[in-house]
Amino acid sequence: MATDNNRGPRPAHVLDPEDILQQWKGLLSRSLKRIDLHQVANLVKENREIAMKFRGKDAATIINAIDKLLKGGQLPDETQKRALNLMRRLAGASRQVPKSYLVGIFTRCKVEKTIFANGGFADVRKGRLKGKDVAIKTIRTSLQDEIEGRIILIHEAFCKECVVWMNMSHPNIHQLTAVIIKPDAREFSMVSEMMKNGNILIYTKRNKANRIRLVVDIARGLEYLHKSGVIHGDLKGPNILINNETPPQACIADFGLSAIAPSMSFRPTQGGAVGTFGYMAPELLSGVQASKEADMYAFGIVVMR
C-alpha cells in the first residue's frame, strides 16, 4: 500500500498527483494507435478528482490529452462520457480550452461591427473565417464584471460551454467551428456556421415549412445529445436554428446550461431554477435537478409553439 506523508496510507490503485500528470503527458506524446484505452478508463474513472486539482500548464496538458483522445473516436461510450465530463469541469476550473479549438494568431478572422442578434449575455455578429460566412457570438463583459469578480465566473462558464459544444457532432446540432479568446482574457467569442434562415420561430413565420420534418429534426438532435450523456438544459425556439441545407434542417444550439453526467442529471450551480420560464418543467422552478425528462418537457413546448 502506498503512503502519503500528510494523510497516511492510501489505496494502492490511487496514484499521487505527479504520477497522474505523468500518465496524461504520456498519452499526449503517443500516437492514438499506441494509447492504452484501459489506462485511459482508469484515469478518468478512478483518479479524476486528483486531475481536477491541476491548474495552469498542468491542467492544459490533461485537457489537450483528453481532447486528442475524444477526437480519435476510440473510447468506449461510458469512458468517453467520463472523459468529456472531466474535460468540461477542468476547462471551467482552470479557465482554458483545448488549443485545437483556438483561432490561431496568424489566422485572419473578419468581424463586422454591426450586431445582428443578441441574448441575455452575448452579442452575435457576422464574420468570415477561412473563406466561410460565420456567426461570432461574443460574451458581454464590463468593467463592473471585472471589479466584482464576475469575469472569472463568465470565463469558467464560457470554457465549459465550448467543451460541450465542440464535442457534439450531428446533422441536427449546430456546429461550433472555433473559439477566440483575446490575450487580456476579457473578451470571449465562439465561432459557428452562419445560419441565414434564423431560428425556428422566425423561419416558420416567414416560410411555408414542413413542420413535422423540423420536429423530427429536433427529436433526432435531442436523442443524440442524451445518448452522448448531455442534457441541454435550455431547449427553446430561439435556441433551434435552421441550417442552409436543401431542404433546411433544424439544429439545436446554445449549450450554455448544458452538463455532461453519467447520471443524466445536473444541479443548478448557483441554486434556484435554471432555464427559460415558459419552457421549464414544473419541478425545475423549485431548483430540482434538470434532466433528460426536463429536456423532453421543453421539447413538447417547442412543438406546441
Residue pairs with C-beta under 8 A, 6 or more apart in sequence:
1 9
1 10
1 11
1 12
2 9
2 10
2 11
2 12
2 14
2 16
3 9
3 10
4 10
4 16
13 42
13 46
14 46
14 47
14 50
15 23
15 47
15 50
16 50
17 50
17 53
17 54
20 43
20 47
20 50
20 51
21 54
21 58
21 61
21 62
23 39
23 43
24 43
24 51
24 61
24 62
24 65
25 61
25 65
27 35
27 39
27 40
27 43
27 65
27 68
27 69
28 61
28 64
28 65
28 68
32 68
32 69
32 72
32 74
35 69
35 72
35 74
37 74
37 75
37 76
37 79
40 69
40 75
40 79
40 83
41 75
41 76
41 79
41 82
43 51
44 66
44 79
44 82
44 83
44 86
45 79
45 82
48 82
48 86
51 62
51 86
51 90
52 86
52 89
52 90
52 93
54 61
54 62
54 90
54 94
55 93
55 94
56 94
59 90
59 93
59 94
59 96
60 94
60 96
60 99
62 86
62 87
62 90
63 87
63 90
63 91
63 94
63 96
63 97
63 98
64 98
64 99
64 100
66 83
66 84
66 86
66 87
66 98
67 87
67 98
67 100
67 101
69 75
69 83
70 80
70 83
70 84
70 87
70 167
71 100
75 83
78 262
81 228
81 229
81 260
81 262
82 262
84 163
84 164
84 167
84 228
84 229
84 260
85 229
85 260
85 261
85 262
87 98
87 163
88 160
88 163
88 164
88 259
88 260
89 160
91 97
91 98
91 159
91 160
91 162
91 163
92 156
92 157
92 159
92 160
93 156
94 159
95 152
95 155
95 156
95 159
95 185
96 159
97 159
97 162
97 163
97 166
97 179
97 181
98 163
98 166
101 162
101 166
101 178
101 179
102 178
102 179
102 180
102 181
103 109
103 129
103 178
103 179
103 180
103 191
107 129
107 130
108 129
109 127
109 128
109 129
109 134
109 136
109 178
109 180
109 191
110 127
110 128
110 129
111 125
111 126
111 127
111 136
112 125
112 126
112 127
113 125
114 125
114 126
115 123
115 124
115 125
116 124
116 125
116 126
117 123
117 124
117 135
118 124
119 238
119 254
121 139
121 140
121 154
121 256
122 137
122 138
122 139
122 140
123 137
123 138
123 140
124 135
124 136
124 137
124 138
125 135
125 136
125 138
126 133
126 134
126 135
126 136
126 194
127 133
127 134
127 135
127 136
127 191
128 134
129 177
129 178
129 191
132 193
132 194
133 193
133 194
133 196
134 177
134 191
134 192
134 193
134 194
135 191
135 192
135 193
135 194
135 195
136 180
136 189
136 190
136 191
137 189
137 190
137 191
137 192
138 187
138 188
138 189
139 154
139 158
139 187
139 188
139 189
141 150
141 151
141 154
141 186
141 187
141 188
144 150
145 151
145 154
146 186
151 186
154 188
155 185
155 188
157 256
158 188
158 190
161 190
161 255
161 256
161 258
162 176
162 179
162 190
164 230
164 255
164 258
164 259
164 260
165 176
165 190
165 255
165 258
166 176
166 179
167 228
168 175
168 176
168 224
168 225
168 228
168 230
168 255
169 175
170 220
170 221
170 224
171 217
171 220
171 249
171 251
172 217
172 218
172 220
172 221
172 224
172 249
172 250
172 251
172 252
173 221
173 224
173 225
173 251
173 252
173 253
174 192
174 193
174 195
174 241
174 243
174 251
174 252
174 253
175 192
175 193
176 190
176 191
176 192
177 191
177 192
177 193
178 190
178 191
179 188
179 189
179 190
179 191
180 187
180 188
180 189
180 190
180 191
181 187
181 188
181 189
182 188
192 253
193 243
193 244
194 244
195 241
195 242
195 243
195 244
195 251
195 253
196 244
197 203
197 207
197 241
197 242
197 243
197 244
197 248
198 241
198 242
199 237
199 238
199 239
199 240
199 241
199 242
200 214
200 218
200 237
200 240
200 241
200 242
200 250
200 302
201 237
201 238
201 305
203 209
203 242
203 248
204 211
204 214
209 248
210 247
213 247
214 242
214 249
214 250
215 250
215 303
217 249
217 250
217 251
218 240
218 250
218 252
218 299
218 302
218 303
219 299
221 250
221 251
221 252
222 232
222 235
222 252
222 295
222 296
222 299
225 231
225 232
225 252
225 258
225 295
226 264
226 292
226 295
228 260
229 260
229 261
229 262
229 264
230 255
230 258
230 259
230 260
231 258
231 259
231 260
231 261
231 264
231 265
231 266
231 290
231 291
231 292
231 294
231 295
232 239
232 252
232 255
232 257
232 258
232 295
232 298
233 257
233 258
233 259
233 266
233 274
233 275
233 290
233 294
233 295
234 254
234 256
234 257
234 258
234 274
234 275
234 276
234 279
234 298
235 252
235 279
235 295
235 298
235 299
235 302
236 276
236 278
236 279
236 298
236 301
236 302
237 302
237 305
238 254
239 252
239 253
239 254
240 250
240 251
240 252
240 253
240 302
241 250
241 251
241 253
242 248
242 249
242 250
242 251
243 249
243 250
243 251
257 274
257 275
257 290
259 266
259 290
264 291
264 292
265 289
265 290
265 291
265 292
266 289
266 290
267 287
267 289
267 290
268 274
268 287
268 290
271 287
272 287
273 280
273 284
273 285
273 286
273 287
274 284
274 290
275 284
275 290
275 294
275 298
277 285
278 301
279 297
279 298
279 301
279 302
280 294
280 297
280 298
281 293
281 294
281 297
281 298
283 294
284 290
284 294
